[in-house]
Amino acid sequence: MTIRLGRWTAELYQRAIYITRGPNPDCRHCRGEGGIEVGHRMTDSGDIDYDTDVCGCWDPAGFRIPLWRRSRRNQAVPF
């Protein structure tokens, strides 16, 4: 189950809730894309390969809230 509020995303799993924040759409460095160009190099075929890094406005790792284990007692009773 996933819930999105603006640039925040909360994902619910059986044992934890993962909360991440997306890139800032008003960021002047990455223009809301989350990555910035830190350099480039020429490949052997003559094409340009751009090196990117994560912008400071975005934390793709987020954080995790562990949940307690659910008890297995009385699972047959729906109440």
N, CA and C of each residue as an Amber inpcrd file, in Angstrom:
protein
   237
   0.8450000  -1.1650000   0.0000000   0.0000000   0.0000000   0.0000000
   0.8980000   1.2380000   0.0000000   0.6130000   2.1710000  -0.8880000
   1.4180000   3.3850000  -1.0140000   0.5320000   4.6140000  -0.8850000
   0.9910000   5.5850000  -0.1110000   0.2840000   6.8550000   0.0620000
   1.2480000   7.9670000  -0.3300000   0.7900000   8.8950000  -1.1730000
   1.6110000  10.0340000  -1.5930000   0.9710000  11.3240000  -1.1110000
   1.7640000  12.1570000  -0.4670000   1.3500000  13.4830000  -0.0200000
   2.3950000  14.4800000  -0.5020000   2.0910000  15.1870000  -1.5720000
   3.0670000  16.1090000  -2.1450000   4.2750000  15.3470000  -2.6270000
   5.4460000  15.6850000  -2.1090000   6.6590000  14.9670000  -2.5100000
   7.0460000  13.8610000  -1.5370000   6.1960000  13.5880000  -0.5480000
   6.4260000  12.5200000   0.4260000   5.6890000  11.2530000  -0.0060000
   6.3210000  10.1050000   0.1940000   5.7280000   8.8140000  -0.1100000
   5.8800000   7.9050000   1.1050000   4.7660000   7.2780000   1.5040000
   4.7840000   6.3120000   2.6060000   4.3260000   4.9700000   2.0490000
   5.1590000   3.9480000   2.2550000   4.8340000   2.6080000   1.7820000
   4.6960000   1.6930000   2.9890000   3.5960000   0.9680000   3.0510000
   3.3130000   0.0730000   4.1660000   3.5990000  -1.3590000   3.7500000
   4.4460000  -2.0020000   4.5210000   4.7480000  -3.4130000   4.3360000
   4.3590000  -4.1450000   5.6150000   4.4980000  -5.4610000   5.6480000
   4.0920000  -6.2190000   6.8280000   4.8790000  -5.8440000   8.0700000
   6.1520000  -5.5820000   7.9260000   6.9850000  -5.3610000   9.1110000
   7.5030000  -3.9450000   9.2790000   7.2080000  -3.0430000   8.3210000
   7.7300000  -1.6890000   8.4540000   6.9700000  -0.7240000   7.5540000
   7.0900000   0.5630000   7.8900000   6.6060000   1.6500000   7.0430000
   7.8420000   2.3900000   6.5450000   7.9630000   2.5650000   5.2340000
   9.0840000   3.2870000   4.6360000   8.5970000   4.6500000   4.1750000
   9.2570000   5.7060000   4.6220000   8.8760000   7.0660000   4.2640000
  10.0420000   7.7040000   3.5200000   9.7610000   8.1870000   2.3210000
  10.7880000   8.8450000   1.5010000  10.2620000  10.1880000   1.0200000
  11.1930000  11.0730000   0.7230000  10.8590000  12.3930000   0.2090000
  11.4220000  12.5230000  -1.1920000  10.5970000  12.9340000  -2.1170000
  11.0310000  13.1070000  -3.4970000  11.7820000  14.4130000  -3.6870000
  12.2990000  14.6590000  -4.8830000  13.0310000  15.8990000  -5.1300000
  12.1150000  17.1160000  -5.0870000  12.6810000  18.2510000  -4.7470000
  11.9470000  19.5050000  -4.6680000  11.6880000  20.0150000  -6.0880000
  10.4230000  20.1970000  -6.4840000  10.1500000  20.6600000  -7.8410000
  10.6330000  22.0740000  -8.1150000  10.9120000  22.8610000  -7.0700000
  11.3830000  24.2330000  -7.2480000  12.8970000  24.3680000  -7.1010000
  13.6250000  23.2670000  -7.0550000  15.0800000  23.3170000  -6.8750000
  15.7340000  23.9260000  -8.1130000  16.6320000  24.8800000  -7.9030000
  17.2820000  25.5370000  -9.0420000  18.4620000  24.7300000  -9.5720000
  18.9350000  23.7470000  -8.8110000  20.0640000  22.9360000  -9.2620000
  19.6220000  21.7880000 -10.1650000  18.5880000  21.0490000  -9.7480000
  18.1750000  19.8670000 -10.5090000  16.8610000  20.0720000 -11.2620000
  16.1950000  21.2040000 -11.0430000  14.9170000  21.5170000 -11.6900000
  13.8550000  20.4510000 -11.4110000  13.8830000  19.8680000 -10.2170000
  12.8830000  18.9010000  -9.8040000  13.1230000  17.4820000 -10.2710000
  14.2580000  17.2250000 -10.8980000  14.5450000  15.8810000 -11.4030000
  15.2540000  15.0000000 -10.3770000  15.9160000  15.5960000  -9.3770000
  16.5790000  14.8330000  -8.3340000  18.0460000  14.5160000  -8.5910000
  18.5190000  14.7310000  -9.8010000  19.9210000  14.4560000 -10.1230000
  20.5850000  15.6660000 -10.7470000  21.8630000  15.8440000 -10.4700000
  22.6150000  16.9440000 -11.0580000  23.8290000  16.3890000 -11.7980000
  24.2250000  17.0740000 -12.8380000  25.3720000  16.6510000 -13.6400000
  26.6550000  17.0900000 -12.9350000  27.5490000  16.1520000 -12.7100000
  28.8010000  16.4700000 -12.0330000  30.0040000  16.3640000 -12.9680000
  29.7820000  15.9820000 -14.1940000  30.8810000  15.8870000 -15.1550000
  30.4600000  15.0610000 -16.3520000  31.3620000  14.9550000 -17.2910000
  31.0980000  14.1230000 -18.4550000  32.4160000  13.5930000 -19.0010000
  32.3140000  12.5660000 -19.8270000  33.5070000  11.9860000 -20.4300000
  33.1400000  11.4450000 -21.8080000  34.1110000  11.2930000 -22.6310000
  33.9130000  10.7400000 -23.9700000  34.0650000   9.2250000 -23.8970000
  33.1510000   8.5220000 -24.5330000  33.2600000   7.0710000 -24.6060000
  34.1570000   6.6840000 -25.7760000  34.4630000   5.4020000 -25.8870000
  35.3090000   4.9340000 -26.9840000  34.6690000   5.1640000 -28.3460000
  33.3430000   5.1700000 -28.4000000  32.6490000   5.3750000 -29.6750000
  32.4790000   6.8510000 -30.0160000  32.9380000   7.7530000 -29.1530000
  32.8670000   9.1850000 -29.4180000  31.6410000   9.8620000 -28.8350000
  30.7840000   9.1060000 -28.1500000  29.6060000   9.6970000 -27.5230000
  29.9810000  10.3140000 -26.1830000  29.1450000  11.2330000 -25.7200000
  29.3670000  11.8690000 -24.4180000  28.5510000  11.1190000 -23.3730000
  29.2000000  10.7100000 -22.2780000  28.5460000  10.0190000 -21.1670000
  28.5410000  10.9800000 -19.9720000  27.3430000  11.3630000 -19.5190000
  27.2150000  12.3150000 -18.4220000  27.2020000  11.5860000 -17.0850000
  27.9700000  12.0800000 -16.1200000  27.9830000  11.5530000 -14.7650000
  27.0240000  12.3920000 -13.9280000  26.1200000  11.7350000 -13.2090000
  25.1570000  12.4480000 -12.3750000  25.2940000  12.0140000 -10.9280000
  24.8220000  12.8810000 -10.0490000  24.8130000  12.6100000  -8.6180000
  23.4600000  13.0470000  -8.0680000  23.1100000  12.5930000  -6.8860000
  21.8470000  12.9500000  -6.2530000  21.9360000  14.3890000  -5.7590000
  20.9080000  15.1740000  -6.0410000  20.8530000  16.5760000  -5.6040000
  20.6200000  16.6300000  -4.0950000  21.0280000  17.7080000  -3.4670000
  20.8600000  17.8810000  -2.0280000  19.4210000  18.0780000  -1.5880000
  18.5070000  18.3860000  -2.5280000  17.1020000  18.5910000  -2.1610000
  16.3490000  17.2780000  -2.0250000  17.0140000  16.1510000  -2.2750000
  16.3370000  14.8600000  -2.3130000  17.0830000  13.8650000  -1.4450000
  16.3380000  13.1150000  -0.6490000  16.9110000  12.0550000   0.1680000
  16.2630000  10.7410000  -0.2480000  16.8410000  10.0280000  -1.2350000
  16.1840000   8.8180000  -1.7130000  16.1660000   7.6840000  -0.6940000
  17.0340000   7.7330000   0.3170000  17.0780000   6.6550000   1.3090000
  15.8730000   6.7150000   2.2440000  15.4770000   7.9060000   2.6760000
  14.3390000   8.0470000   3.5790000  14.6040000   7.4010000   4.9260000
  13.5400000   6.9950000   5.5920000  13.7040000   6.3010000   6.8680000
  12.6390000   5.2320000   7.0170000  12.8520000   4.3460000   7.9670000
  12.0300000   3.1610000   8.1600000  11.4890000   3.1570000   9.5780000
  10.1930000   2.8630000   9.7160000   9.5670000   2.7220000  11.0230000
   9.1840000   1.2560000  11.1790000   9.8650000   0.5170000  12.0550000
   9.5270000  -0.9010000  12.2140000   8.1850000  -1.0680000  12.9080000
   7.4750000  -2.1070000  12.5300000   6.1880000  -2.4340000  13.1390000
   6.3440000  -3.6780000  14.0000000   5.4980000  -3.7910000  15.0120000
   5.5310000  -4.9720000  15.8720000   4.9770000  -6.1520000  15.1110000
   5.4420000  -7.3190000  15.4800000   4.9130000  -8.5390000  14.8750000
   3.4580000  -8.7070000  15.2740000   2.6650000  -9.1390000  14.3500000
   1.2540000  -9.3740000  14.6240000   1.0870000 -10.7280000  15.3140000
   0.1800000 -10.7660000  16.2770000  -0.0280000 -12.0380000  16.9630000
  -0.8520000 -12.9590000  16.0740000  -0.6010000 -14.2350000  16.2190000
  -1.3020000 -15.2240000  15.4040000  -2.4990000 -15.8220000  16.1490000
  -2.7770000 -15.3390000  17.3300000  -3.9210000 -15.8180000  18.0930000
  -5.2160000 -15.2850000  17.5160000  -6.2200000 -16.0900000  17.5670000
  -7.5880000 -15.7100000  17.1960000  -7.6960000 -15.1980000  15.7580000
  -6.9660000 -15.7690000  14.8460000  -7.0790000 -15.3340000  13.4570000
  -8.3540000 -15.8380000  12.8120000  -8.9430000 -16.8840000  13.3540000
 -10.1770000 -17.4220000  12.7810000 -11.3580000 -16.5100000  13.1020000
 -11.2750000 -15.7270000  14.1720000 -12.3530000 -14.8380000  14.5650000
 -12.1090000 -13.4800000  13.9020000 -13.0550000 -12.9650000  13.1000000
 -12.8260000 -11.7140000  12.3930000 -12.9490000 -10.4620000  13.2530000
 -13.2840000 -10.5970000  14.5390000 -13.4880000  -9.4210000  15.3740000
 -12.3260000  -9.1790000  16.2830000
